[in-house]
Amino acid sequence: MILPRNTAPYWPVLAPGCFAQKIRRDSPRGCAIALLGLPDDTGVRLNHGRPGAKAGPRAFRAALASSGAAGAGADARPRVFDAGDIRPGRTLEETHRRVTAATTALLSAGLFPIAIGGGHDLTFPFIRAVTARHPKLAGLYFDAHLDVRETRGSGMPFRKLVEVCGLGPLHLHGFRPDVNSPEHLVWFKANGGKLHPDSAKVALPRAKHLAVSFDLDVLDATHAPGVSALNPAGWSVRKAEAWVRACGADPRVRCFDLMELNPRFDPGGRTARIAAHLFLSFLAGFAQR
């Protein structure tokens, strides 16, 4: 079995007793989860966003290296294999092909894939691999933006997934009208997309299979400044935690990603620590399956 260890993952010195000490880096044997880094922000730059998300996986691992306990509570979490980082290609399309190939390899190994990015366009090739295995796949995502642009870049993933892979319907939480075009909203609704209000109770949509993507810019900028596009009126971390844990617990969820972590604008690593916390929250939910 060949796994997508294209570049070695960066791990700093691990804090004593942290959860990351239990993450395997040598072999996926005995693991249920695969962690895959997507260190590329070409799509962000194409859409004139704030570059820096290519360093997201490195910042995430640095935060995880001092997060969570490796004690009794952590023993219930699923074992995790760090599959490393994708090496970006010379073009956006080449990088996307590598992401799909790597994710396919992880799925073939019987692992549940969790991706850390990186521009949100990388969600397209990540979920593309999952749609090949689960054709009746609906999309659930948390984002201030619709991300259904027709042009290449970080704002394109869900339009491409609908048009190329047959993903649907789309369910979006965290939508902010003032940062989305009316034309994209028309397309979204015309293709069966549903906007969920911020007051919605924590309950996943009806679907046979679900792909879940969490763009960190759904969070309020006071909590999460380290993203490609700041959100001045976003969610609290506590609210996000509840949703992410529910996604982890639902066996219909077939993949999960945390995207747009941008350490270039993250003083003190605040957003990276939130990303690590949400990852651990997903694992805590997954342990309930």
C-alpha positions as CSV (number, residue, x, y, z in Angstrom):
1,M,0.0,0.0,0.0
2,I,1.4,3.4,-1.0
3,L,0.4,6.3,1.1
4,P,0.7,10.0,0.0
5,R,3.7,11.0,2.1
6,N,4.9,13.5,-0.3
7,T,6.6,15.8,2.2
8,A,7.5,15.1,5.8
9,P,5.1,16.8,8.3
10,Y,6.5,19.4,10.6
11,W,6.2,18.5,14.2
12,P,7.9,20.6,16.9
13,V,8.9,19.2,20.3
14,L,5.7,17.8,21.8
15,A,4.5,19.1,25.1
16,P,4.5,16.4,27.9
17,G,1.2,14.5,28.0
18,C,-0.3,16.2,24.9
19,F,-2.6,14.3,22.5
20,A,-0.2,14.6,19.6
21,Q,2.1,12.1,21.3
22,K,-0.4,9.4,20.3
23,I,-0.4,10.4,16.6
24,R,1.4,7.8,14.5
25,R,3.8,9.0,11.9
26,D,5.4,5.7,10.9
27,S,2.4,3.6,9.9
28,P,-1.4,3.8,9.7
29,R,-1.7,0.4,11.4
30,G,-4.4,0.5,14.1
31,C,-5.5,4.0,13.0
32,A,-9.0,5.1,12.0
33,I,-8.2,8.7,11.0
34,A,-5.7,10.1,8.5
35,L,-4.5,13.7,8.8
36,L,-3.5,15.2,5.5
37,G,-1.8,18.6,5.1
38,L,-2.7,20.8,2.1
39,P,0.0,23.6,2.2
40,D,-1.0,25.7,-0.8
41,D,-2.7,29.1,-1.2
42,T,-2.5,29.6,-5.0
43,G,-6.3,29.7,-5.1
44,V,-6.4,32.5,-2.5
45,R,-3.9,34.6,-4.5
46,L,-5.9,34.0,-7.7
47,N,-9.0,35.5,-5.9
48,H,-6.9,38.4,-4.5
49,G,-7.2,37.2,-0.9
50,R,-4.6,37.5,1.9
51,P,-1.8,35.0,1.1
52,G,-0.3,32.9,3.9
53,A,-2.6,29.9,4.2
54,K,0.0,27.6,2.6
55,A,1.6,27.6,6.1
56,G,-1.6,26.5,7.7
57,P,-0.8,22.8,8.1
58,R,2.5,23.7,9.8
59,A,0.9,26.1,12.2
60,F,-1.9,23.6,12.9
61,R,0.6,20.9,13.9
62,A,2.5,23.4,16.1
63,A,-0.7,24.2,17.9
64,L,-1.7,20.6,18.2
65,A,1.7,19.8,19.7
66,S,0.6,21.5,22.9
67,S,-3.1,20.8,22.8
68,G,-5.3,18.2,24.4
69,A,-4.5,15.6,27.0
70,A,-3.1,12.2,26.4
71,G,-4.7,10.8,29.5
72,A,-7.9,8.9,30.2
73,G,-10.2,11.1,28.1
74,A,-7.9,11.0,25.1
75,D,-7.8,7.2,25.2
76,A,-11.3,7.1,23.8
77,R,-10.4,9.1,20.8
78,P,-9.7,7.3,17.5
79,R,-6.0,6.7,16.6
80,V,-4.7,9.1,14.1
81,F,-2.1,8.7,11.4
82,D,-0.3,11.8,10.0
83,A,0.0,11.1,6.3
84,G,2.1,14.2,5.7
85,D,1.7,17.1,3.4
86,I,0.8,17.2,-0.3
87,R,3.6,18.8,-2.4
88,P,2.0,21.6,-4.4
89,G,2.3,21.3,-8.2
90,R,3.4,23.8,-10.8
91,T,-0.2,24.6,-11.5
92,L,-3.5,24.7,-9.5
93,E,-4.8,21.7,-11.5
94,E,-1.7,19.6,-10.8
95,T,-2.0,20.3,-7.1
96,H,-5.6,19.3,-7.2
97,R,-4.7,16.0,-8.9
98,R,-2.2,15.3,-6.2
99,V,-4.8,16.0,-3.5
100,T,-7.3,13.7,-5.1
101,A,-4.8,10.9,-5.5
102,A,-3.6,11.2,-1.9
103,T,-7.1,11.2,-0.5
104,T,-8.0,8.2,-2.7
105,A,-5.1,6.3,-1.3
106,L,-6.1,7.1,2.3
107,L,-9.7,5.9,1.6
108,S,-8.4,2.7,0.0
109,A,-6.4,2.1,3.2
110,G,-9.7,2.2,5.1
111,L,-8.9,5.6,6.8
112,F,-11.2,8.5,7.4
113,P,-9.6,11.5,5.8
114,I,-9.2,14.9,7.6
115,A,-7.5,17.6,5.6
116,I,-5.9,20.8,6.9
117,G,-5.4,23.8,4.5
118,G,-4.6,25.8,2.7
119,G,-6.9,27.6,0.2
120,H,-10.6,26.5,0.2
121,D,-10.3,25.5,-3.5
122,L,-8.4,22.4,-2.2
123,T,-11.7,21.2,-0.8
124,F,-12.7,20.4,-4.4
125,P,-10.1,17.8,-5.1
126,F,-10.3,16.5,-1.5
127,I,-14.1,15.8,-1.7
128,R,-13.8,14.7,-5.3
129,A,-12.0,11.6,-4.1
130,V,-14.8,10.9,-1.7
131,T,-17.6,11.3,-4.3
132,A,-16.0,8.5,-6.3
133,R,-16.6,6.2,-3.4
134,H,-19.9,7.6,-2.2
135,P,-21.8,8.9,-5.2
136,K,-24.9,10.1,-3.2
137,L,-22.9,12.6,-1.3
138,A,-24.4,15.9,0.1
139,G,-22.3,18.8,1.1
140,L,-22.4,20.5,4.5
141,Y,-20.1,23.5,5.0
142,F,-19.5,26.3,7.5
143,D,-18.4,29.5,5.7
144,A,-19.2,33.2,5.4
145,H,-19.0,32.7,1.7
146,L,-20.9,30.6,-0.8
147,D,-17.7,29.6,-2.7
148,V,-19.5,28.9,-5.9
149,R,-17.5,31.2,-8.2
150,E,-17.2,30.1,-11.8
151,T,-13.6,31.3,-12.0
152,R,-10.4,29.5,-10.8
153,G,-9.5,30.2,-7.2
154,S,-10.3,29.6,-3.6
155,G,-13.9,30.7,-4.1
156,M,-14.7,27.8,-6.6
157,P,-14.9,24.5,-4.7
158,F,-18.6,23.9,-4.2
159,R,-19.6,25.0,-7.7
160,K,-17.0,22.6,-9.1
161,L,-18.2,19.8,-6.8
162,V,-21.8,20.2,-8.0
163,E,-21.0,20.5,-11.7
164,V,-18.2,18.0,-12.0
165,C,-18.9,15.5,-9.2
166,G,-22.6,15.7,-8.7
167,L,-22.3,16.7,-5.1
168,G,-25.6,17.9,-3.6
169,P,-27.6,19.3,-2.2
170,L,-25.4,21.9,-0.5
171,H,-26.1,23.1,3.0
172,L,-24.4,26.2,4.2
173,H,-24.1,27.6,7.7
174,G,-22.6,31.0,8.5
175,F,-23.5,32.8,5.3
176,R,-23.0,36.6,5.3
177,P,-24.8,38.4,2.5
178,D,-22.5,41.4,2.3
179,V,-19.5,39.4,1.2
180,N,-21.4,37.4,-1.5
181,S,-22.6,38.4,-4.9
182,P,-26.3,38.2,-5.8
183,E,-25.4,36.2,-8.9
184,H,-23.7,33.5,-6.9
185,L,-26.7,33.4,-4.5
186,V,-29.0,32.8,-7.4
187,W,-26.8,30.0,-8.7
188,F,-26.6,28.4,-5.3
189,K,-30.4,28.4,-4.8
190,A,-31.1,27.3,-8.4
191,N,-28.9,24.3,-7.8
192,G,-30.7,23.2,-4.7
193,G,-28.6,24.9,-2.1
194,K,-30.0,25.7,1.3
195,L,-28.9,28.5,3.7
196,H,-29.4,27.7,7.4
197,P,-29.9,30.5,9.9
198,D,-27.5,31.1,12.7
199,S,-30.3,30.2,15.1
200,A,-30.5,26.7,13.7
201,K,-30.3,23.8,16.2
202,V,-27.4,21.5,15.9
203,A,-28.7,18.8,13.6
204,L,-27.2,17.5,10.4
205,P,-29.3,17.5,7.2
206,R,-30.9,14.4,5.9
207,A,-28.6,12.6,3.4
208,K,-27.2,9.2,2.8
209,H,-23.7,10.5,3.0
210,L,-22.2,13.9,3.9
211,A,-19.0,15.7,3.1
212,V,-18.2,18.4,5.7
213,S,-15.9,21.4,5.2
214,F,-15.2,24.0,7.9
215,D,-13.7,27.3,6.6
216,L,-12.2,29.1,9.7
217,D,-13.5,32.4,8.4
218,V,-17.0,31.5,9.6
219,L,-15.6,32.4,13.0
220,D,-15.7,36.0,14.4
221,A,-12.5,37.9,13.7
222,T,-12.0,38.7,17.4
223,H,-11.5,34.9,17.9
224,A,-10.0,33.9,14.6
225,P,-7.9,36.7,12.9
226,G,-5.6,34.2,11.2
227,V,-7.7,33.5,8.1
228,S,-7.6,34.6,4.4
229,A,-10.8,36.8,4.7
230,L,-11.7,38.3,8.1
231,N,-15.3,38.0,9.3
232,P,-16.3,40.9,11.6
233,A,-19.6,39.2,12.5
234,G,-18.9,35.5,12.7
235,W,-19.6,32.6,15.0
236,S,-18.2,31.9,18.5
237,V,-15.8,29.0,19.0
238,R,-18.3,27.4,21.4
239,K,-20.9,27.3,18.8
240,A,-18.5,25.9,16.2
241,E,-17.4,23.3,18.6
242,A,-20.9,21.9,19.1
243,W,-21.4,21.6,15.3
244,V,-18.0,20.0,14.7
245,R,-18.5,17.5,17.5
246,A,-21.9,16.5,16.0
247,C,-20.3,16.1,12.6
248,G,-17.7,13.8,14.1
249,A,-20.4,11.7,15.8
250,D,-22.5,11.2,12.7
251,P,-21.5,8.0,10.8
252,R,-22.9,9.5,7.6
253,V,-20.0,12.0,7.5
254,R,-17.4,10.6,5.2
255,C,-14.7,13.3,5.3
256,F,-13.9,16.6,7.1
257,D,-11.6,19.5,6.5
258,L,-10.4,22.7,8.3
259,M,-9.5,25.3,5.7
260,E,-8.0,28.8,5.3
261,L,-5.8,28.8,8.4
262,N,-3.5,31.7,7.8
263,P,-0.7,32.0,10.4
264,R,0.7,35.1,8.7
265,F,-2.1,37.1,10.3
266,D,-2.5,35.1,13.5
267,P,-0.8,36.8,16.5
268,G,0.1,34.4,19.2
269,G,-1.2,31.5,17.1
270,R,-4.8,32.1,18.3
271,T,-6.5,30.8,15.2
272,A,-4.2,27.8,15.0
273,R,-5.1,26.8,18.5
274,I,-8.8,27.1,17.6
275,A,-8.2,24.8,14.6
276,A,-6.5,22.3,16.9
277,H,-9.4,22.5,19.3
278,L,-11.9,21.9,16.6
279,F,-9.9,18.9,15.3
280,L,-9.9,17.4,18.8
281,S,-13.7,18.1,19.1
282,F,-14.3,16.2,15.9
283,L,-12.3,13.3,17.2
284,A,-14.3,13.3,20.4
285,G,-17.5,13.1,18.4
286,F,-16.0,10.4,16.1
287,A,-15.3,8.3,19.2
288,Q,-19.1,8.1,19.8
289,R,-19.8,6.4,16.5
